[in-house]
Amino acid sequence: LMRPPQGCRGRGAVVGTVTLCLAAGWALQTPGGVSLVVPQPNINATVAQNILLSVEYSCRGVATIEWKHVSSWGTTSIVEWKSGNYVNISTVYKDRVTTFENGSIQLLNVGMRDAGYYFVTVTEEYGTNAYGTIIVNVYEIIYEDLHFVAVLFAFLAAVSAILICFMWLCNKSLHLFQKKTTHKLTASTTEEIELETIEC
C-alpha cells in the first residue's frame, strides 16, 4: 500500500478548509438580507407644509419599496417602485410624491387627511422583507383666528380714537359755551347795576 507523502495530505486539508470557508461565505452572501432604518418615527407638520418620510435601507439584491398610508379614512397605497426600475404612484398622490433611491419619499402640501400611519415595506428579490412605520401628525394653522383678532383689535382702536376725538370736541365746545354764558351774565348784571344807579 502506498501512502501519500505527509506534505500533500497537509496541503489538501488547507485547500479543503479554504474551499469550505469560501463556499460558506458565498452561501451566506447570495440570499442576502434586507435592513431598514427609520431615523424619525414621529413627524409633526402643519397644513400646506412639505414633509420628508425618511428611511434608509440596504440589501445585496434588487429591492422593491412600497409605501402605504393608514388613517381613520382607510388604507391607501401611495407608491411602489423597484430600485433602478419602474415607479408606480397612486393617482391620489400623483403630483404630491417624490421618491428617493434610499427608500424615502417626500409628501408635498400636506392636509389634515394626511395625518396617520405610514408603512414602508422593502422586499428583496430573494423574498426577505423589512418593515418600518412613521407616525405623522398634521395641525391646522390658526391664521384665521389671528386674522380675526387683528381685525377686531384694529376696529376697536379706530372706534376708541374716534370716541376720544369726539370727547375732546365736546369738552372744547362746553368750554366755549361756558365762556359765552359767563360773558352774557356779566354783561346783563352790569346793565342791571347801571339801571339801578340811574333809577336812584
Accessible surface in RSA format (square Angstrom, percent):
REM  Atomic radii and reference values for relative SASA: ProtOr
REM  Chains: A
REM  Algorithm: Lee & Richards
REM  Probe-radius: 1.40
REM  Slices: 20
REM RES _ NUM      All-atoms   Total-Side   Main-Chain    Non-polar    All polar
REM                ABS   REL    ABS   REL    ABS   REL    ABS   REL    ABS   REL
RES LEU A   1   218.30 121.6 139.68  99.9  78.62 197.6 148.69 104.4  69.61 187.3
RES MET A   2   186.24  96.4 157.59 104.3  28.65  68.2 121.96 103.7  64.29  85.2
RES ARG A   3   184.16  77.3 160.23  81.7  23.93  57.0  55.09  75.3 129.08  78.2
RES PRO A   4    81.00  59.0  67.92  61.9  13.08  47.5  74.31  61.4   6.69  41.6
RES PRO A   5    91.96  67.0  80.27  73.2  11.69  42.5  91.96  75.9   0.00   0.0
RES GLN A   6   138.89  77.7 128.53  93.9  10.37  24.7  61.73 131.4  77.16  58.5
RES GLY A   7    47.65  58.8   0.00   N/A  47.65  58.8  38.38 105.3   9.27  20.8
RES CYS A   8    64.53  48.8  55.46  61.9   9.07  21.3  17.73  44.9  46.80  50.5
RES ARG A   9   126.95  53.3 116.40  59.3  10.55  25.1  64.83  88.6  62.12  37.6
RES GLY A  10    38.57  47.6   0.00   N/A  38.57  47.6  37.20 102.1   1.37   3.1
RES ARG A  11   163.08  68.5 158.87  81.0   4.21  10.0  64.36  88.0  98.72  59.8
RES GLY A  12    43.86  54.1   0.00   N/A  43.86  54.1  34.48  94.6   9.38  21.0
RES ALA A  13    64.72  59.5  49.28  76.1  15.44  35.1  61.41  86.5   3.31   8.8
RES VAL A  14    95.92  63.1  92.38  83.6   3.54   8.5  95.89  83.3   0.03   0.1
RES VAL A  15    92.76  61.0  90.82  82.2   1.94   4.7  92.70  80.5   0.06   0.2
RES GLY A  16    38.36  47.3   0.00   N/A  38.36  47.3  33.29  91.4   5.07  11.4
RES THR A  17    80.51  57.3  76.18  77.2   4.34  10.3  55.50  74.5  25.01  37.8
RES VAL A  18    78.32  51.5  76.39  69.2   1.94   4.7  78.29  68.0   0.03   0.1
RES THR A  19    79.51  56.5  77.83  78.9   1.68   4.0  64.03  86.0  15.48  23.4
RES LEU A  20   127.68  71.1 124.56  89.1   3.13   7.9 127.40  89.5   0.29   0.8
RES CYS A  21    81.07  61.3  68.86  76.8  12.21  28.7  27.47  69.6  53.60  57.8
RES LEU A  22   125.07  69.7 118.99  85.1   6.08  15.3 121.05  85.0   4.03  10.8
RES ALA A  23    53.70  49.4  44.16  68.1   9.54  21.7  51.12  72.0   2.58   6.8
RES ALA A  24    51.16  47.0  42.57  65.7   8.59  19.5  50.50  71.1   0.67   1.8
RES GLY A  25    30.29  37.3   0.00   N/A  30.29  37.3  29.50  81.0   0.78   1.8
RES TRP A  26   173.72  69.7 169.10  81.8   4.62  10.9 145.62  77.6  28.10  45.6
RES ALA A  27    52.76  48.5  43.90  67.7   8.87  20.2  47.22  66.5   5.55  14.7
RES LEU A  28   142.76  79.5 128.04  91.6  14.72  37.0 129.95  91.3  12.81  34.5
RES GLN A  29   109.24  61.1 106.16  77.6   3.08   7.3  17.99  38.3  91.26  69.2
RES THR A  30    51.25  36.5  40.81  41.4  10.44  24.9  46.92  63.0   4.34   6.6
RES PRO A  31    68.70  50.1  67.35  61.4   1.35   4.9  68.70  56.7   0.00   0.0
RES GLY A  32    17.97  22.2   0.00   N/A  17.97  22.2   2.06   5.6  15.91  35.6
RES GLY A  33    31.38  38.7   0.00   N/A  31.38  38.7  26.11  71.7   5.26  11.8
RES VAL A  34    22.61  14.9   0.52   0.5  22.09  53.2   1.68   1.5  20.93  56.8
RES SER A  35    60.15  50.8  54.93  73.3   5.21  12.0  46.98 100.1  13.16  18.4
RES LEU A  36    30.70  17.1   1.26   0.9  29.44  74.0   1.28   0.9  29.42  79.2
RES VAL A  37    91.57  60.3  88.05  79.7   3.52   8.5  91.57  79.6   0.00   0.0
RES VAL A  38    36.56  24.1  16.12  14.6  20.44  49.3  16.12  14.0  20.44  55.4
RES PRO A  39    85.45  62.3  51.02  46.5  34.43 125.1  58.98  48.7  26.47 164.5
RES GLN A  40    94.12  52.6  93.59  68.4   0.52   1.2  26.12  55.6  68.00  51.6
RES PRO A  41    70.00  51.0  69.52  63.4   0.49   1.8  69.52  57.4   0.49   3.0
RES ASN A  42    84.78  58.5  75.35  72.8   9.43  22.7  24.02  57.8  60.76  58.7
RES ILE A  43    12.74   7.3  12.45   9.3   0.29   0.7  12.74   9.2   0.00   0.0
RES ASN A  44   102.03  70.4  77.24  74.6  24.79  59.7  20.58  49.5  81.45  78.7
RES ALA A  45     2.99   2.7   0.00   0.0   2.99   6.8   2.79   3.9   0.20   0.5
RES THR A  46    56.97  40.5  56.97  57.8   0.00   0.0  42.64  57.3  14.33  21.7
RES VAL A  47    46.52  30.6  44.44  40.2   2.08   5.0  44.44  38.6   2.08   5.6
RES ALA A  48    63.69  58.6  43.00  66.4  20.69  47.1  44.01  62.0  19.68  52.1
RES GLN A  49    78.16  43.7  70.44  51.5   7.72  18.4  28.51  60.7  49.65  37.7
RES ASN A  50    79.22  54.6  60.75  58.7  18.47  44.5   8.98  21.6  70.24  67.9
RES ILE A  51     7.71   4.4   3.56   2.7   4.15  10.0   7.71   5.6   0.00   0.0
RES LEU A  52    85.21  47.5  73.73  52.7  11.48  28.9  73.73  51.8  11.48  30.9
RES LEU A  53     0.00   0.0   0.00   0.0   0.00   0.0   0.00   0.0   0.00   0.0
RES SER A  54    27.89  23.6  27.27  36.4   0.63   1.4  10.31  22.0  17.58  24.6
RES VAL A  55     0.88   0.6   0.00   0.0   0.88   2.1   0.12   0.1   0.76   2.1
RES GLU A  56    93.87  53.9  92.07  69.7   1.80   4.3  43.52  84.2  50.35  41.1
RES TYR A  57    30.29  14.1  18.46  10.5  11.83  30.8  10.52   7.9  19.77  24.4
RES SER A  58    66.57  56.3  60.07  80.2   6.50  15.0  47.96 102.1  18.61  26.1
RES CYS A  59    34.67  26.2   2.25   2.5  32.42  76.2   5.95  15.1  28.71  31.0
RES ARG A  60   160.68  67.5 123.10  62.8  37.58  89.5  48.18  65.8 112.50  68.2
RES GLY A  61    19.23  23.7   0.00   N/A  19.23  23.7   8.26  22.7  10.97  24.6
RES VAL A  62    63.82  42.0  60.53  54.8   3.29   7.9  62.12  54.0   1.70   4.6
RES ALA A  63     0.28   0.3   0.12   0.2   0.16   0.4   0.12   0.2   0.16   0.4
RES THR A  64    27.59  19.6  26.89  27.3   0.70   1.7  15.54  20.9  12.05  18.2
RES ILE A  65     0.09   0.1   0.09   0.1   0.00   0.0   0.09   0.1   0.00   0.0
RES GLU A  66    47.75  27.4  47.09  35.6   0.65   1.6   4.72   9.1  43.02  35.1
RES TRP A  67     0.04   0.0   0.04   0.0   0.00   0.0   0.04   0.0   0.00   0.0
RES LYS A  68    83.00  40.5  83.00  50.9   0.00   0.0  28.47  25.6  54.53  58.1
RES HIS A  69     7.03   3.8   7.03   4.9   0.00   0.0   2.23   2.3   4.80   5.6
RES VAL A  70    46.81  30.8  46.81  42.4   0.00   0.0  46.81  40.7   0.00   0.0
RES SER A  71    23.66  20.0   5.65   7.5  18.01  41.5  12.11  25.8  11.55  16.2
RES SER A  72   114.31  96.6  64.63  86.3  49.68 114.4  60.02 127.8  54.29  76.1
RES TRP A  73   136.53  54.8  98.55  47.7  37.98  89.2  84.26  44.9  52.26  84.8
RES GLY A  74    34.80  42.9   0.00   N/A  34.80  42.9  32.76  89.9   2.04   4.6
RES THR A  75    89.80  63.9  55.54  56.3  34.25  81.6  35.12  47.2  54.68  82.7
RES THR A  76    43.74  31.1  40.55  41.1   3.19   7.6  18.32  24.6  25.42  38.4
RES SER A  77    54.54  46.1  46.62  62.2   7.93  18.3  32.78  69.8  21.76  30.5
RES ILE A  78     0.42   0.2   0.00   0.0   0.42   1.0   0.34   0.2   0.08   0.2
RES VAL A  79     1.23   0.8   0.00   0.0   1.23   3.0   1.23   1.1   0.00   0.0
RES GLU A  80    56.86  32.6  56.62  42.8   0.24   0.6   5.25  10.1  51.61  42.1
RES TRP A  81     6.90   2.8   6.90   3.3   0.00   0.0   4.35   2.3   2.55   4.1
RES LYS A  82    73.61  35.9  73.22  44.9   0.40   0.9  15.47  13.9  58.14  61.9
RES SER A  83    27.85  23.5  18.05  24.1   9.80  22.6  11.15  23.7  16.70  23.4
RES GLY A  84    76.70  94.6   0.00   N/A  76.70  94.6  40.59 111.4  36.11  80.9
RES ASN A  85   101.56  70.0  72.47  70.0  29.09  70.0  11.12  26.8  90.44  87.4
RES TYR A  86    98.31  45.9  86.23  49.1  12.08  31.4  84.10  63.2  14.20  17.5
RES VAL A  87    74.52  49.0  42.50  38.5  32.02  77.2  42.50  36.9  32.02  86.9
RES ASN A  88    91.23  62.9  85.47  82.6   5.76  13.9  11.04  26.6  80.19  77.5
RES ILE A  89    31.10  17.7  25.68  19.1   5.42  13.1  25.68  18.5   5.42  14.7
RES SER A  90    30.52  25.8  17.05  22.8  13.47  31.0  18.61  39.6  11.92  16.7
RES THR A  91   119.35  84.9 101.34 102.7  18.01  42.9  76.43 102.7  42.92  64.9
RES VAL A  92   102.39  67.4  79.20  71.7  23.19  55.9  87.42  76.0  14.97  40.6
RES TYR A  93     8.13   3.8   8.13   4.6   0.00   0.0   0.83   0.6   7.31   9.0
RES LYS A  94   119.62  58.4 106.87  65.6  12.75  30.4  70.43  63.4  49.20  52.4
RES ASP A  95   129.42  90.7 103.66 103.2  25.76  60.9  39.52  93.0  89.91  89.7
RES ARG A  96    55.76  23.4  55.76  28.4   0.00   0.0  38.83  53.1  16.94  10.3
RES VAL A  97    14.30   9.4   0.00   0.0  14.30  34.5   0.07   0.1  14.23  38.6
RES THR A  98    56.06  39.9  53.20  53.9   2.86   6.8  40.85  54.9  15.21  23.0
RES THR A  99    37.40  26.6  18.50  18.8  18.89  45.0   0.60   0.8  36.80  55.6
RES PHE A 100    81.04  40.5  74.57  46.2   6.47  16.8  81.04  49.1   0.00   0.0
RES GLU A 101   122.51  70.3 110.78  83.8  11.73  27.9  69.11 133.7  53.40  43.6
RES ASN A 102    49.94  34.4  42.26  40.8   7.68  18.5  19.90  47.9  30.04  29.0
RES GLY A 103     0.00   0.0   0.00   N/A   0.00   0.0   0.00   0.0   0.00   0.0
RES SER A 104     2.94   2.5   2.94   3.9   0.00   0.0   2.43   5.2   0.51   0.7
RES ILE A 105     0.00   0.0   0.00   0.0   0.00   0.0   0.00   0.0   0.00   0.0
RES GLN A 106    51.17  28.6  51.17  37.4   0.00   0.0   0.37   0.8  50.81  38.5
RES LEU A 107     0.00   0.0   0.00   0.0   0.00   0.0   0.00   0.0   0.00   0.0
RES LEU A 108    57.25  31.9  57.25  41.0   0.00   0.0  57.25  40.2   0.00   0.0
RES ASN A 109    94.55  65.2  86.63  83.7   7.92  19.1  19.24  46.3  75.31  72.8
RES VAL A 110     1.52   1.0   0.00   0.0   1.52   3.7   0.00   0.0   1.52   4.1
RES GLY A 111    23.58  29.1   0.00   N/A  23.58  29.1  22.82  62.6   0.76   1.7
RES MET A 112    84.66  43.8  77.92  51.6   6.74  16.0  77.92  66.2   6.74   8.9
RES ARG A 113   149.99  63.0 145.48  74.2   4.51  10.7  63.66  87.0  86.32  52.3
RES ASP A 114     9.94   7.0   9.94   9.9   0.00   0.0   0.28   0.7   9.66   9.6
RES ALA A 115    26.68  24.5  25.15  38.8   1.53   3.5  25.34  35.7   1.34   3.5
RES GLY A 116    14.17  17.5   0.00   N/A  14.17  17.5  13.07  35.9   1.10   2.5
RES TYR A 117   104.79  48.9 104.79  59.6   0.00   0.0  60.20  45.2  44.58  55.0
RES TYR A 118     0.03   0.0   0.00   0.0   0.03   0.1   0.00   0.0   0.03   0.0
RES PHE A 119    79.80  39.9  78.69  48.7   1.11   2.9  78.69  47.7   1.11   3.2
RES VAL A 120     0.66   0.4   0.01   0.0   0.65   1.6   0.01   0.0   0.65   1.8
RES THR A 121    31.49  22.4  31.03  31.5   0.46   1.1  13.16  17.7  18.33  27.7
RES VAL A 122     0.00   0.0   0.00   0.0   0.00   0.0   0.00   0.0   0.00   0.0
RES THR A 123    48.94  34.8  47.42  48.1   1.53   3.6  34.43  46.2  14.52  21.9
RES GLU A 124     2.19   1.3   0.00   0.0   2.19   5.2   0.09   0.2   2.10   1.7
RES GLU A 125   106.44  61.1  64.37  48.7  42.06 100.2  34.42  66.6  72.02  58.8
RES TYR A 126   115.31  53.8  79.92  45.5  35.39  92.1  55.16  41.5  60.15  74.1
RES GLY A 127    50.79  62.6   0.00   N/A  50.79  62.6  30.33  83.2  20.46  45.8
RES THR A 128    55.61  39.6  50.24  50.9   5.37  12.8  55.61  74.7   0.00   0.0
RES ASN A 129    68.68  47.4  40.82  39.4  27.86  67.1   4.55  10.9  64.14  62.0
RES ALA A 130    12.70  11.7   7.66  11.8   5.04  11.5  12.70  17.9   0.00   0.0
RES TYR A 131   153.96  71.9 125.49  71.4  28.47  74.1  99.91  75.1  54.04  66.6
RES GLY A 132     8.14  10.0   0.00   N/A   8.14  10.0   7.46  20.5   0.68   1.5
RES THR A 133    54.66  38.9  43.24  43.8  11.42  27.2  25.15  33.8  29.51  44.6
RES ILE A 134     0.08   0.0   0.08   0.1   0.00   0.0   0.08   0.1   0.00   0.0
RES ILE A 135    60.77  34.6  60.77  45.3   0.00   0.0  60.77  43.8   0.00   0.0
RES VAL A 136     1.17   0.8   0.00   0.0   1.17   2.8   0.00   0.0   1.17   3.2
RES ASN A 137    53.39  36.8  51.97  50.2   1.42   3.4   5.77  13.9  47.62  46.0
RES VAL A 138     8.53   5.6   0.00   0.0   8.53  20.6   0.00   0.0   8.53  23.1
RES TYR A 139   120.33  56.2 118.75  67.6   1.59   4.1  91.09  68.5  29.24  36.1
RES GLU A 140   121.20  69.6 103.63  78.4  17.58  41.9  20.30  39.3 100.90  82.4
RES ILE A 141    61.47  35.0  49.00  36.5  12.46  30.0  52.66  37.9   8.80  23.9
RES ILE A 142   110.47  62.9 108.39  80.8   2.08   5.0 109.23  78.7   1.24   3.4
RES TYR A 143   145.34  67.9 143.94  81.9   1.40   3.6  99.34  74.7  46.00  56.7
RES GLU A 144   128.90  74.0 120.03  90.8   8.87  21.1  69.14 133.7  59.76  48.8
RES ASP A 145    84.42  59.1  82.38  82.0   2.04   4.8  25.22  59.4  59.20  59.0
RES LEU A 146   112.55  62.7 108.70  77.8   3.85   9.7 109.12  76.6   3.43   9.2
RES HIS A 147   121.89  66.6 116.36  80.9   5.53  14.1  78.84  81.3  43.05  50.1
RES PHE A 148   129.61  64.8 126.77  78.5   2.84   7.4 129.59  78.6   0.02   0.1
RES VAL A 149    88.53  58.3  88.03  79.7   0.50   1.2  88.03  76.5   0.50   1.4
RES ALA A 150    58.94  54.2  47.98  74.0  10.96  24.9  55.04  77.5   3.91  10.3
RES VAL A 151    81.84  53.9  78.50  71.1   3.34   8.1  81.06  70.4   0.78   2.1
RES LEU A 152    79.83  44.5  77.33  55.3   2.50   6.3  79.59  55.9   0.24   0.6
RES PHE A 153   147.99  74.0 145.64  90.2   2.36   6.1 147.45  89.4   0.54   1.6
RES ALA A 154    60.35  55.5  51.09  78.9   9.26  21.1  55.75  78.5   4.61  12.2
RES PHE A 155   123.52  61.8 117.80  73.0   5.71  14.9 123.40  74.8   0.12   0.3
RES LEU A 156    93.98  52.3  93.25  66.7   0.74   1.8  93.42  65.6   0.56   1.5
RES ALA A 157    51.80  47.6  38.27  59.1  13.53  30.8  46.52  65.5   5.28  14.0
RES ALA A 158    51.72  47.6  43.10  66.5   8.62  19.6  50.93  71.7   0.79   2.1
RES VAL A 159    55.14  36.3  54.70  49.5   0.44   1.1  55.14  47.9   0.00   0.0
RES SER A 160    53.55  45.3  50.89  67.9   2.66   6.1  25.73  54.8  27.82  39.0
RES ALA A 161    53.45  49.1  47.89  73.9   5.56  12.7  52.70  74.2   0.75   2.0
RES ILE A 162   119.07  67.8 116.21  86.6   2.86   6.9 118.31  85.2   0.77   2.1
RES LEU A 163    98.19  54.7  98.19  70.2   0.00   0.0  98.19  69.0   0.00   0.0
RES ILE A 164   116.51  66.3 114.35  85.2   2.17   5.2 115.12  82.9   1.40   3.8
RES CYS A 165    75.17  56.9  72.90  81.3   2.27   5.3  21.65  54.9  53.52  57.7
RES PHE A 166   121.80  60.9 120.90  74.9   0.90   2.4 121.29  73.5   0.51   1.5
RES MET A 167   130.87  67.8 124.84  82.6   6.03  14.4 103.01  87.6  27.86  36.9
RES TRP A 168   147.30  59.1 141.43  68.5   5.87  13.8 124.61  66.4  22.68  36.8
RES LEU A 169   101.08  56.3 100.61  72.0   0.47   1.2 100.77  70.8   0.31   0.8
RES CYS A 170    59.90  45.3  51.35  57.3   8.54  20.1  27.79  70.4  32.11  34.6
RES ASN A 171    77.69  53.6  73.21  70.8   4.48  10.8  16.54  39.8  61.15  59.1
RES LYS A 172   105.76  51.6 105.56  64.8   0.20   0.5  48.56  43.7  57.20  60.9
RES SER A 173    66.12  55.9  60.50  80.7   5.62  12.9  33.97  72.3  32.15  45.0
RES LEU A 174    98.12  54.6  94.52  67.6   3.60   9.0  97.76  68.7   0.36   1.0
RES HIS A 175    98.84  54.0  98.28  68.3   0.56   1.4  65.60  67.6  33.24  38.7
RES LEU A 176   112.40  62.6 112.05  80.2   0.35   0.9 112.05  78.7   0.35   1.0
RES PHE A 177   134.88  67.5 131.96  81.7   2.92   7.6 133.95  81.2   0.94   2.7
RES GLN A 178    91.96  51.4  89.95  65.7   2.01   4.8  32.14  68.4  59.82  45.4
RES LYS A 179   147.93  72.2 140.21  86.0   7.72  18.4  88.13  79.3  59.80  63.7
RES LYS A 180   141.59  69.1 137.73  84.5   3.86   9.2  84.24  75.8  57.35  61.1
RES THR A 181    55.14  39.2  52.92  53.7   2.22   5.3  51.22  68.8   3.92   5.9
RES THR A 182    83.69  59.5  83.11  84.3   0.58   1.4  61.24  82.3  22.45  33.9
RES HIS A 183   134.19  73.3 129.59  90.1   4.60  11.8  86.57  89.2  47.62  55.4
RES LYS A 184   148.58  72.5 143.77  88.2   4.81  11.5  89.11  80.2  59.47  63.3
RES LEU A 185   110.89  61.8 110.09  78.8   0.80   2.0 110.89  77.9   0.00   0.0
RES THR A 186    79.94  56.9  75.13  76.2   4.81  11.5  65.06  87.4  14.88  22.5
RES ALA A 187    45.24  41.6  36.34  56.1   8.90  20.2  44.18  62.2   1.06   2.8
RES SER A 188    49.56  41.9  48.19  64.3   1.37   3.2  39.00  83.1  10.56  14.8
RES THR A 189    71.22  50.7  69.71  70.7   1.51   3.6  51.32  68.9  19.90  30.1
RES THR A 190    64.36  45.8  63.49  64.4   0.87   2.1  48.88  65.7  15.48  23.4
RES GLU A 191   107.89  61.9 106.73  80.7   1.16   2.8  31.88  61.7  76.00  62.1
RES GLU A 192   104.80  60.2 103.44  78.3   1.36   3.2  31.61  61.1  73.19  59.8
RES ILE A 193   103.37  58.8 103.30  77.0   0.07   0.2 103.37  74.4   0.00   0.0
RES GLU A 194    98.23  56.4  95.82  72.5   2.40   5.7  34.94  67.6  63.29  51.7
RES LEU A 195   103.33  57.5 103.33  73.9   0.00   0.0 103.33  72.6   0.00   0.0
RES GLU A 196   109.01  62.6 107.66  81.5   1.35   3.2  37.52  72.6  71.49  58.4
RES THR A 197    95.56  68.0  81.28  82.4  14.28  34.0  72.82  97.8  22.74  34.4
RES ILE A 198   137.30  78.1 111.50  83.1  25.81  62.2 118.63  85.4  18.67  50.7
RES GLU A 199   145.00  83.2 108.61  82.2  36.39  86.6  46.74  90.4  98.26  80.2
RES CYS A 200   144.24 109.1  79.05  88.2  65.19 153.2  48.30 122.4  95.93 103.4
END  Absolute sums over single chains surface
CHAIN  1 A    14625.9      12573.3       2052.6       9633.0       4992.9
END  Absolute sums over all chains
TOTAL         14625.9      12573.3       2052.6       9633.0       4992.9
